[in-house]
């Protein structure tokens, strides 16, 4: 695959964010909220991920939830 073909291929990729973990290494921050919602420098981790994917033009983002997802 040539370099420019690879770049065209990249823009067809969607994203999956795995936000289902318990976050044991982030305790006590994750006692009441999921680790994806823990704020780093004022913004939740998942918000930073979503913003990055939108900036690079990812057309579809799927979020897999689990721990404390309700």
Biopython code that builds the backbone (N, CA, C, O; Angstrom):
import numpy as np
from Bio.PDB.StructureBuilder import StructureBuilder

atoms = [
    (1, "UNK", "N", (0.854, -1.170, 0.000)),
    (1, "UNK", "CA", (0.000, 0.000, 0.000)),
    (1, "UNK", "C", (0.901, 1.235, 0.000)),
    (1, "UNK", "O", (1.803, 1.352, 0.829)),
    (2, "UNK", "N", (0.658, 2.128, -0.908)),
    (2, "UNK", "CA", (1.444, 3.356, -0.976)),
    (2, "UNK", "C", (1.018, 4.317, 0.130)),
    (2, "UNK", "O", (-0.066, 4.182, 0.697)),
    (3, "UNK", "N", (1.864, 5.270, 0.426)),
    (3, "UNK", "CA", (1.638, 6.215, 1.521)),
    (3, "UNK", "C", (0.301, 6.949, 1.384)),
    (3, "UNK", "O", (-0.458, 7.022, 2.350)),
    (4, "UNK", "N", (0.001, 7.489, 0.208)),
    (4, "UNK", "CA", (-1.247, 8.246, 0.041)),
    (4, "UNK", "C", (-2.469, 7.330, 0.135)),
    (4, "UNK", "O", (-3.526, 7.769, 0.589)),
    (5, "UNK", "N", (-2.349, 6.068, -0.283)),
    (5, "UNK", "CA", (-3.452, 5.123, -0.137)),
    (5, "UNK", "C", (-3.713, 4.844, 1.338)),
    (5, "UNK", "O", (-4.862, 4.701, 1.754)),
    (6, "UNK", "N", (-2.648, 4.766, 2.124)),
    (6, "UNK", "CA", (-2.796, 4.525, 3.555)),
    (6, "UNK", "C", (-3.516, 5.695, 4.218)),
    (6, "UNK", "O", (-4.375, 5.482, 5.073)),
    (7, "UNK", "N", (-3.182, 6.924, 3.839)),
    (7, "UNK", "CA", (-3.845, 8.102, 4.400)),
    (7, "UNK", "C", (-5.332, 8.108, 4.062)),
    (7, "UNK", "O", (-6.156, 8.451, 4.909)),
    (8, "UNK", "N", (-5.681, 7.734, 2.837)),
    (8, "UNK", "CA", (-7.099, 7.646, 2.462)),
    (8, "UNK", "C", (-7.802, 6.594, 3.311)),
    (8, "UNK", "O", (-8.946, 6.790, 3.720)),
    (9, "UNK", "N", (-7.130, 5.490, 3.574)),
    (9, "UNK", "CA", (-7.694, 4.418, 4.385)),
    (9, "UNK", "C", (-7.960, 4.889, 5.817)),
    (9, "UNK", "O", (-8.972, 4.521, 6.414)),
    (10, "UNK", "N", (-7.061, 5.696, 6.363)),
    (10, "UNK", "CA", (-7.211, 6.157, 7.742)),
    (10, "UNK", "C", (-8.490, 6.946, 7.953)),
    (10, "UNK", "O", (-9.092, 6.863, 9.024)),
    (11, "UNK", "N", (-8.911, 7.700, 6.970)),
    (11, "UNK", "CA", (-10.100, 8.534, 7.144)),
    (11, "UNK", "C", (-11.390, 7.732, 7.126)),
    (11, "UNK", "O", (-12.465, 8.286, 7.358)),
    (12, "UNK", "N", (-11.303, 6.452, 6.857)),
    (12, "UNK", "CA", (-12.483, 5.600, 6.873)),
    (12, "UNK", "C", (-12.636, 4.870, 8.203)),
    (12, "UNK", "O", (-13.586, 4.109, 8.384)),
    (13, "UNK", "N", (-11.731, 5.089, 9.115)),
    (13, "UNK", "CA", (-11.737, 4.369, 10.382)),
    (13, "UNK", "C", (-12.662, 5.049, 11.375)),
    (13, "UNK", "O", (-12.655, 6.273, 11.506)),
    (14, "UNK", "N", (-13.458, 4.253, 12.073)),
    (14, "UNK", "CA", (-14.293, 4.729, 13.168)),
    (14, "UNK", "C", (-13.559, 4.491, 14.474)),
    (14, "UNK", "O", (-12.498, 3.867, 14.481)),
    (15, "UNK", "N", (-14.101, 4.976, 15.572)),
    (15, "UNK", "CA", (-13.436, 4.834, 16.866)),
    (15, "UNK", "C", (-14.328, 4.086, 17.853)),
    (15, "UNK", "O", (-15.552, 4.212, 17.832)),
    (16, "UNK", "N", (-13.687, 3.311, 18.708)),
    (16, "UNK", "CA", (-14.356, 2.666, 19.829)),
    (16, "UNK", "C", (-13.626, 3.113, 21.087)),
    (16, "UNK", "O", (-12.413, 2.940, 21.205)),
    (17, "UNK", "N", (-14.368, 3.686, 22.021)),
    (17, "UNK", "CA", (-13.799, 4.085, 23.302)),
    (17, "UNK", "C", (-14.260, 3.066, 24.336)),
    (17, "UNK", "O", (-15.458, 2.893, 24.559)),
    (18, "UNK", "N", (-13.310, 2.400, 24.959)),
    (18, "UNK", "CA", (-13.622, 1.416, 25.995)),
    (18, "UNK", "C", (-13.681, 2.138, 27.336)),
    (18, "UNK", "O", (-12.652, 2.448, 27.936)),
    (19, "UNK", "N", (-14.899, 2.399, 27.793)),
    (19, "UNK", "CA", (-15.111, 3.143, 29.038)),
    (19, "UNK", "C", (-15.819, 2.253, 30.056)),
    (19, "UNK", "O", (-16.712, 2.711, 30.768)),
    (20, "UNK", "N", (-15.426, 0.999, 30.122)),
    (20, "UNK", "CA", (-16.134, 0.034, 30.956)),
    (20, "UNK", "C", (-15.358, -0.403, 32.191)),
    (20, "UNK", "O", (-15.881, -1.163, 33.006)),
    (21, "UNK", "N", (-14.136, 0.057, 32.344)),
    (21, "UNK", "CA", (-13.306, -0.423, 33.441)),
    (21, "UNK", "C", (-13.648, 0.187, 34.784)),
    (21, "UNK", "O", (-14.266, 1.249, 34.863)),
    (22, "UNK", "N", (-13.241, -0.493, 35.829)),
    (22, "UNK", "CA", (-13.498, -0.051, 37.197)),
    (22, "UNK", "C", (-12.571, 1.105, 37.585)),
    (22, "UNK", "O", (-12.968, 1.983, 38.351)),
    (23, "UNK", "N", (-11.380, 1.113, 37.080)),
    (23, "UNK", "CA", (-10.437, 2.185, 37.383)),
    (23, "UNK", "C", (-9.802, 2.054, 38.750)),
    (23, "UNK", "O", (-9.672, 3.042, 39.473)),
    (24, "UNK", "N", (-9.407, 0.849, 39.113)),
    (24, "UNK", "CA", (-8.859, 0.604, 40.452)),
    (24, "UNK", "C", (-7.598, 1.425, 40.728)),
    (24, "UNK", "O", (-7.353, 1.805, 41.873)),
    (25, "UNK", "N", (-6.808, 1.700, 39.714)),
    (25, "UNK", "CA", (-5.586, 2.483, 39.934)),
    (25, "UNK", "C", (-5.877, 3.960, 40.146)),
    (25, "UNK", "O", (-4.989, 4.717, 40.538)),
    (26, "UNK", "N", (-7.116, 4.379, 39.889)),
    (26, "UNK", "CA", (-7.484, 5.785, 40.081)),
    (26, "UNK", "C", (-8.289, 6.012, 41.360)),
    (26, "UNK", "O", (-8.763, 7.121, 41.605)),
    (27, "UNK", "N", (-8.443, 4.975, 42.170)),
    (27, "UNK", "CA", (-9.166, 5.142, 43.434)),
    (27, "UNK", "C", (-8.408, 6.123, 44.306)),
    (27, "UNK", "O", (-7.177, 6.098, 44.284)),
    (28, "UNK", "N", (-9.048, 6.974, 45.062)),
    (28, "UNK", "CA", (-10.464, 7.046, 45.400)),
    (28, "UNK", "C", (-11.308, 7.848, 44.405)),
    (28, "UNK", "O", (-12.513, 7.993, 44.610)),
    (29, "UNK", "N", (-10.712, 8.366, 43.344)),
    (29, "UNK", "CA", (-11.463, 9.184, 42.376)),
    (29, "UNK", "C", (-12.589, 8.406, 41.706)),
    (29, "UNK", "O", (-13.590, 8.991, 41.290)),
    (30, "UNK", "N", (-12.426, 7.087, 41.599)),
    (30, "UNK", "CA", (-13.432, 6.278, 40.888)),
    (30, "UNK", "C", (-14.385, 5.554, 41.826)),
    (30, "UNK", "O", (-15.079, 4.630, 41.401)),
    (31, "UNK", "N", (-14.435, 5.951, 43.084)),
    (31, "UNK", "CA", (-15.379, 5.315, 44.006)),
    (31, "UNK", "C", (-16.827, 5.608, 43.630)),
    (31, "UNK", "O", (-17.695, 4.752, 43.795)),
    (32, "UNK", "N", (-17.091, 6.805, 43.131)),
    (32, "UNK", "CA", (-18.468, 7.212, 42.825)),
    (32, "UNK", "C", (-18.702, 7.551, 41.367)),
    (32, "UNK", "O", (-19.851, 7.654, 40.937)),
    (33, "UNK", "N", (-17.636, 7.727, 40.596)),
    (33, "UNK", "CA", (-17.804, 8.018, 39.173)),
    (33, "UNK", "C", (-16.912, 7.091, 38.346)),
    (33, "UNK", "O", (-15.852, 6.677, 38.815)),
    (34, "UNK", "N", (-17.330, 6.764, 37.127)),
    (34, "UNK", "CA", (-16.488, 5.918, 36.269)),
    (34, "UNK", "C", (-15.219, 6.653, 35.849)),
    (34, "UNK", "O", (-15.193, 7.881, 35.776)),
    (35, "UNK", "N", (-14.176, 5.889, 35.575)),
    (35, "UNK", "CA", (-12.886, 6.518, 35.267)),
    (35, "UNK", "C", (-12.955, 7.409, 34.030)),
    (35, "UNK", "O", (-12.186, 8.364, 33.920)),
    (36, "UNK", "N", (-13.844, 7.121, 33.114)),
    (36, "UNK", "CA", (-13.960, 7.956, 31.911)),
    (36, "UNK", "C", (-14.410, 9.377, 32.250)),
    (36, "UNK", "O", (-14.184, 10.302, 31.471)),
    (37, "UNK", "N", (-15.045, 9.551, 33.409)),
    (37, "UNK", "CA", (-15.527, 10.870, 33.811)),
    (37, "UNK", "C", (-14.604, 11.574, 34.800)),
    (37, "UNK", "O", (-14.896, 12.689, 35.230)),
    (38, "UNK", "N", (-13.496, 10.936, 35.164)),
    (38, "UNK", "CA", (-12.518, 11.574, 36.039)),
    (38, "UNK", "C", (-11.899, 12.744, 35.277)),
    (38, "UNK", "O", (-11.495, 12.607, 34.122)),
    (39, "UNK", "N", (-11.834, 13.887, 35.939)),
    (39, "UNK", "CA", (-11.299, 15.084, 35.275)),
    (39, "UNK", "C", (-9.775, 15.113, 35.357)),
    (39, "UNK", "O", (-9.180, 14.845, 36.400)),
    (40, "UNK", "N", (-9.175, 15.443, 34.237)),
    (40, "UNK", "CA", (-7.740, 15.658, 34.147)),
    (40, "UNK", "C", (-7.560, 17.074, 33.602)),
    (40, "UNK", "O", (-7.988, 17.380, 32.490)),
    (41, "UNK", "N", (-6.936, 17.914, 34.384)),
    (41, "UNK", "CA", (-6.736, 19.310, 33.992)),
    (41, "UNK", "C", (-8.056, 19.980, 33.614)),
    (41, "UNK", "O", (-8.120, 20.748, 32.655)),
    (42, "UNK", "N", (-9.103, 19.682, 34.375)),
    (42, "UNK", "CA", (-10.390, 20.356, 34.211)),
    (42, "UNK", "C", (-11.386, 19.726, 33.263)),
    (42, "UNK", "O", (-12.522, 20.193, 33.185)),
    (43, "UNK", "N", (-11.007, 18.675, 32.533)),
    (43, "UNK", "CA", (-11.934, 18.044, 31.579)),
    (43, "UNK", "C", (-11.948, 16.532, 31.777)),
    (43, "UNK", "O", (-10.901, 15.929, 32.011)),
    (44, "UNK", "N", (-13.137, 15.908, 31.685)),
    (44, "UNK", "CA", (-13.210, 14.454, 31.803)),
    (44, "UNK", "C", (-12.382, 13.754, 30.723)),
    (44, "UNK", "O", (-12.271, 14.242, 29.599)),
    (45, "UNK", "N", (-11.816, 12.628, 31.073)),
    (45, "UNK", "CA", (-10.974, 11.863, 30.150)),
    (45, "UNK", "C", (-11.717, 11.574, 28.846)),
    (45, "UNK", "O", (-11.160, 11.740, 27.761)),
    (46, "UNK", "N", (-12.963, 11.145, 28.954)),
    (46, "UNK", "CA", (-13.714, 10.773, 27.747)),
    (46, "UNK", "C", (-13.980, 11.986, 26.854)),
    (46, "UNK", "O", (-14.015, 11.855, 25.631)),
    (47, "UNK", "N", (-14.166, 13.153, 27.451)),
    (47, "UNK", "CA", (-14.379, 14.371, 26.658)),
    (47, "UNK", "C", (-13.137, 14.673, 25.818)),
    (47, "UNK", "O", (-13.246, 15.049, 24.651)),
    (48, "UNK", "N", (-11.969, 14.508, 26.416)),
    (48, "UNK", "CA", (-10.718, 14.729, 25.687)),
    (48, "UNK", "C", (-10.595, 13.759, 24.511)),
    (48, "UNK", "O", (-10.176, 14.144, 23.419)),
    (49, "UNK", "N", (-10.963, 12.499, 24.746)),
    (49, "UNK", "CA", (-10.890, 11.505, 23.672)),
    (49, "UNK", "C", (-11.835, 11.859, 22.533)),
    (49, "UNK", "O", (-11.447, 11.819, 21.365)),
    (50, "UNK", "N", (-13.059, 12.202, 22.865)),
    (50, "UNK", "CA", (-14.056, 12.542, 21.840)),
    (50, "UNK", "C", (-13.608, 13.770, 21.049)),
    (50, "UNK", "O", (-13.697, 13.784, 19.822)),
    (51, "UNK", "N", (-13.128, 14.797, 21.746)),
    (51, "UNK", "CA", (-12.663, 16.002, 21.055)),
    (51, "UNK", "C", (-11.533, 15.680, 20.086)),
    (51, "UNK", "O", (-11.510, 16.191, 18.966)),
    (52, "UNK", "N", (-10.598, 14.837, 20.509)),
    (52, "UNK", "CA", (-9.484, 14.465, 19.632)),
    (52, "UNK", "C", (-9.993, 13.749, 18.382)),
    (52, "UNK", "O", (-9.581, 14.074, 17.268)),
    (53, "UNK", "N", (-10.881, 12.780, 18.564)),
    (53, "UNK", "CA", (-11.404, 12.052, 17.407)),
    (53, "UNK", "C", (-12.146, 12.980, 16.454)),
    (53, "UNK", "O", (-12.024, 12.841, 15.237)),
    (54, "UNK", "N", (-12.913, 13.925, 16.992)),
    (54, "UNK", "CA", (-13.619, 14.877, 16.136)),
    (54, "UNK", "C", (-12.642, 15.787, 15.395)),
    (54, "UNK", "O", (-12.858, 16.113, 14.228)),
    (55, "UNK", "N", (-11.571, 16.196, 16.070)),
    (55, "UNK", "CA", (-10.559, 17.050, 15.440)),
    (55, "UNK", "C", (-9.909, 16.386, 14.230)),
    (55, "UNK", "O", (-9.620, 17.048, 13.233)),
    (56, "UNK", "N", (-9.682, 15.079, 14.321)),
    (56, "UNK", "CA", (-9.022, 14.399, 13.199)),
    (56, "UNK", "C", (-10.013, 13.838, 12.191)),
    (56, "UNK", "O", (-9.616, 13.173, 11.234)),
    (57, "UNK", "N", (-11.313, 14.103, 12.402)),
    (57, "UNK", "CA", (-12.314, 13.745, 11.416)),
    (57, "UNK", "C", (-12.864, 12.338, 11.482)),
    (57, "UNK", "O", (-13.354, 11.824, 10.476)),
    (58, "UNK", "N", (-12.795, 11.699, 12.640)),
    (58, "UNK", "CA", (-13.374, 10.361, 12.776)),
    (58, "UNK", "C", (-14.892, 10.492, 12.640)),
    (58, "UNK", "O", (-15.510, 11.255, 13.383)),
    (59, "UNK", "N", (-15.505, 9.756, 11.699)),
    (59, "UNK", "CA", (-16.934, 9.942, 11.412)),
    (59, "UNK", "C", (-17.889, 9.319, 12.433)),
    (59, "UNK", "O", (-19.022, 9.782, 12.566)),
    (60, "UNK", "N", (-17.465, 8.297, 13.145)),
    (60, "UNK", "CA", (-18.363, 7.617, 14.081)),
    (60, "UNK", "C", (-17.575, 7.174, 15.307)),
    (60, "UNK", "O", (-16.497, 6.590, 15.199)),
    (61, "UNK", "N", (-18.147, 7.469, 16.491)),
    (61, "UNK", "CA", (-17.515, 7.083, 17.746)),
    (61, "UNK", "C", (-18.507, 6.228, 18.524)),
    (61, "UNK", "O", (-19.646, 6.634, 18.752)),
    (62, "UNK", "N", (-18.061, 5.038, 18.930)),
    (62, "UNK", "CA", (-18.874, 4.131, 19.730)),
    (62, "UNK", "C", (-18.259, 4.066, 21.118)),
    (62, "UNK", "O", (-17.047, 3.896, 21.248)),
    (63, "UNK", "N", (-19.079, 4.199, 22.161)),
    (63, "UNK", "CA", (-18.569, 4.138, 23.526)),
    (63, "UNK", "C", (-19.124, 2.888, 24.196)),
    (63, "UNK", "O", (-20.338, 2.706, 24.294)),
    (64, "UNK", "N", (-18.214, 2.028, 24.655)),
    (64, "UNK", "CA", (-18.599, 0.803, 25.372)),
    (64, "UNK", "C", (-18.560, 1.128, 26.865)),
    (64, "UNK", "O", (-17.514, 1.495, 27.400)),
    (65, "UNK", "N", (-19.702, 0.991, 27.530)),
    (65, "UNK", "CA", (-19.766, 1.320, 28.956)),
    (65, "UNK", "C", (-19.941, 0.078, 29.803)),
    (65, "UNK", "O", (-20.275, -0.996, 29.302)),
    (66, "UNK", "N", (-19.709, 0.242, 31.096)),
    (66, "UNK", "CA", (-19.855, -0.888, 32.015)),
    (66, "UNK", "C", (-20.022, -0.372, 33.418)),
    (66, "UNK", "O", (-21.125, 0.002, 33.817)),
    (67, "UNK", "N", (-18.942, -0.344, 34.176)),
    (67, "UNK", "CA", (-18.935, 0.044, 35.580)),
    (67, "UNK", "C", (-19.573, 1.423, 35.773)),
    (67, "UNK", "O", (-19.155, 2.400, 35.152)),
    (68, "UNK", "N", (-20.591, 1.494, 36.642)),
    (68, "UNK", "CA", (-21.314, 2.726, 36.957)),
    (68, "UNK", "C", (-21.926, 3.397, 35.731)),
    (68, "UNK", "O", (-22.050, 4.622, 35.713)),
    (69, "UNK", "N", (-22.299, 2.660, 34.740)),
    (69, "UNK", "CA", (-22.812, 3.256, 33.505)),
    (69, "UNK", "C", (-24.228, 3.793, 33.620)),
    (69, "UNK", "O", (-24.638, 4.612, 32.796)),
    (70, "UNK", "N", (-24.978, 3.362, 34.606)),
    (70, "UNK", "CA", (-26.344, 3.881, 34.714)),
    (70, "UNK", "C", (-26.281, 5.276, 35.241)),
    (70, "UNK", "O", (-27.317, 5.917, 35.416)),
]
sb = StructureBuilder()
sb.init_structure("model")
sb.init_model(0)
sb.init_chain("A")
sb.init_seg("    ")
for serial, (resi, resn, name, xyz) in enumerate(atoms, 1):
    if name == "N":
        sb.init_residue(resn, " ", resi, " ")
    sb.init_atom(name, np.array(xyz, "f"), 0.0, 1.0, " ", f" {name:<3s}", serial, name[0])
structure = sb.get_structure()
